[in-house]
Amino acid sequence: MNSGSSIYEVLGEEKIKVLVHHFYLYVAETPELRRLYPEKDLAPAEERLFLFLVHVFGGPSTYLEKRGHPMLRRRHFQWPIDEKMRNVWLNCMFKAMDQVEIETDIREALMNYFIKVANHMINR
């Protein structure tokens, strides 16, 4: 990755969309995570994560325009997130990453980002 390029510029929206789609396919198969979504259709959650990642990876700020500041811990505090849940979430995300062709340095940057955020979300 060029040091001046954002993850968004390198991956592009399509790869981010595919990553998020695969993530939610794994969420649907993972009881610990699936039960956190009372709605039958995961498409709205998928869209929110896609817009969030586009924003944090350097793309358009559509997420902020639609949802405001992310406030991740506050938005997720209603669910008990311990180390086990963090690991379940990370496992789904890492499996999703395996479904997308991603350069090694971008993969490492994504992994570091997701680990940092997942650790920050622990509230139990």
N, C-alpha and C positions, 0 to 999 in steps of 0.2 A: 504494500500500500504506500502510495506517495504520502509523505509526511504532511502535505497540505490538503489532502483529501479526507473527507469525512467518511464514516462507515456507510452513511446513506449514499454518498456519491459512488463508492466502490461497489456496494451491493445492488443498489437500485431498489425501487419500490417493489418490483415483481418478486425478487428473492426474499425480501422482508415479508411480503404477503404469503409466500410459500412456506417460509419458516413458521410464521404464526399459524397458518392452516395446519401444518403437521403437528405443531404443539397442541392445538386443540383436539386433533384426532387422538393424541395420546392422553390428554385430559379426559376425554370421553371414555377411554378404556381404563382409567385409573380411579377406582372407587373413592380413595381419600380426597382426590381433587374434584371429581365429578359431583360429589354431594354438596360442594360449595356453591353450585350453580342450580338454584331451584327451577329456573326456567328450562324448558325442554330444549330450546334452540340455543346453541352456543354461539351462533353467528354474531349477535350484538357484542358479546365479550371478545370475540375474535377481532371484530372491527375496532373496538376500543384499544386492544393491545397493539394492533397494527398501527393505528394512528399515533399511539404513545411512542412506539419504537421508531417510527419515521421521525418524529420530533426529536427524541433524545439522540438519535444517530445523525442528526444534522440536516434533516429535511424540512419540509413545510411545517408550520406551526398549527395545522388544522386541529390537532388534539387540544391545544390551549384555547383556541377559538370556540370549540364545541363543549369542552369539559372544564376549562379553567386550569389552575395549577394542579399538577398531578397529586400532591399530598399522599404519596403511596402508603406510608405507614397508617395515616389517618383513615384512608379509604379501606384498608385491609384489617384494621384493628378488631373488627367484629368477629373475625375468625381466629381461632387459636393457631398460631404458627410457631412451632417448635423446630428443633433441629431435624427431626424426622420428616416433618412436612416440608421444610426447606429442601431436604434431599430428594423427596418425591417430586417436587416442583422442578428442581434442577435436572433430575433424571429425564423428565419429559422434555425439557427444553434442549438438553444435550442430544437426546435421540432425534428431536426435530432438526437440530443442526446437522445431524448426519444425513438427513434427506436432501440437503441443499449443498450445491457445489460452492464452497467458500475457501478462499485462499487461506493458507496457514496463519499468516499474521492477523488477518481479520477474524478468523476462528478464535485465536487466542484473545484478541481484544473483546470479542463477544463473551467468551467464557468468563474473562475477568470481570466484565460489567455485570453479567448475570449473577455470578457468585457474590459480588459486592452488594448488589441490590437484595438478593435472597437473604444474605446475612443481616442486612439492615431491617428486613421485614420480621425477623424473629421477635415475638412479643410474649412468649411464655417460657 
